[in-house]
Amino acid sequence: MEAASEKQASDIALMDVKDICSFADYFIICSGENERHIQAICDIVEDALESDGFKPHHIEGNIRSGWILLDYGDLIVHIFAPFERDFYQLEQLWSQARLLVKMQ
């Protein structure tokens, strides 16, 4: 979360989904303003986690799709453009999850 915050990601949420999700324990959801901003957030998150010894198992989406998903197994990082975040409404979809941290 700190890495995304360093690149001014907006509306950052850390959700504990382990009691309601079979494939992950935590979601980080954040937004970038445009394609370059989304890519910068993605890059810094990957670099920060790699420096701690973690590499993504899988990456979905791309900056043009407005949604990048970084799958680290127990942690899933979602980086959205504003329109796609409003459209998919993951926080509402996973509303039974426990919200651990919310940063505007």
C-alpha positions in Angstrom: 0.0 0.0 0.0 2.8 2.4 0.8 4.3 1.9 -2.6 1.1 2.7 -4.4 0.7 5.7 -2.1 4.1 7.0 -3.0 2.9 7.2 -6.6 -0.2 9.1 -5.5 -2.6 6.2 -6.2 -6.1 7.3 -5.0 -8.7 5.6 -3.0 -6.5 2.8 -1.7 -8.2 0.0 0.2 -6.7 -3.1 1.9 -9.4 -5.8 2.4 -9.1 -9.0 4.4 -11.0 -11.5 2.3 -9.6 -14.8 3.7 -12.9 -15.7 5.4 -15.0 -15.3 2.2 -12.5 -16.0 -0.6 -11.0 -19.3 -1.6 -8.1 -18.0 -3.7 -6.6 -15.1 -1.7 -6.3 -13.6 1.8 -6.0 -9.9 1.0 -7.0 -7.5 -1.8 -5.4 -4.2 -2.3 -7.6 -2.0 -4.6 -6.4 1.4 -5.8 -6.9 3.8 -8.7 -4.7 5.7 -11.1 -5.8 8.7 -13.1 -4.6 7.7 -16.6 -2.6 5.0 -18.4 0.8 6.4 -17.4 -0.3 6.8 -13.8 -1.6 3.2 -13.7 1.6 1.9 -15.2 3.7 3.9 -12.7 1.7 2.4 -9.8 2.0 -1.1 -11.2 5.8 -0.7 -11.6 6.4 0.6 -8.1 4.2 -2.1 -6.5 6.0 -4.8 -8.4 9.4 -3.3 -7.5 8.5 -3.0 -3.8 7.3 -6.6 -3.5 10.2 -7.9 -5.6 12.6 -6.2 -3.2 10.9 -8.2 -0.4 11.3 -11.4 -2.4 7.9 -11.7 -3.9 7.1 -12.1 -7.6 3.7 -12.2 -9.1 2.3 -15.6 -10.0 0.2 -14.0 -12.7 -0.6 -10.6 -14.2 -3.9 -9.9 -15.9 -5.0 -6.9 -17.9 -3.0 -3.9 -19.1 -3.0 -0.2 -18.9 -5.2 0.1 -22.0 -7.9 -2.1 -20.4 -8.1 0.2 -17.4 -7.4 -2.6 -14.9 -4.2 -4.4 -14.0 -4.4 -7.3 -11.6 -1.2 -8.5 -9.9 -1.6 -12.0 -8.4 0.8 -12.8 -5.5 -1.1 -15.8 -4.3 -2.5 -14.7 -0.9 -2.4 -11.1 -2.0 -4.2 -9.7 -5.1 -3.5 -6.1 -6.2 -6.1 -4.4 -8.4 -5.1 -1.1 -10.1 -8.0 0.6 -11.8 -8.7 3.5 -14.0 -11.6 5.5 -12.4 -14.3 4.4 -14.9 -13.4 0.7 -14.6 -13.3 0.9 -10.8 -16.8 2.4 -10.7 -18.0 -0.2 -13.2 -16.7 -3.3 -11.4 -17.3 -2.1 -7.9 -15.1 -4.7 -6.2 -15.6 -3.2 -2.8 -19.3 -3.8 -3.1 -18.9 -7.2 -4.6 -16.7 -8.2 -1.7 -18.6 -6.2 0.9 -18.5 -9.0 3.4 -14.7 -8.6 3.6 -13.2 -6.7 6.5 -11.8 -3.4 5.4 -8.4 -3.0 7.2 -7.2 0.3 5.8 -8.7 3.0 3.6 -6.6 5.9 2.2 -8.1 8.6 0.0 
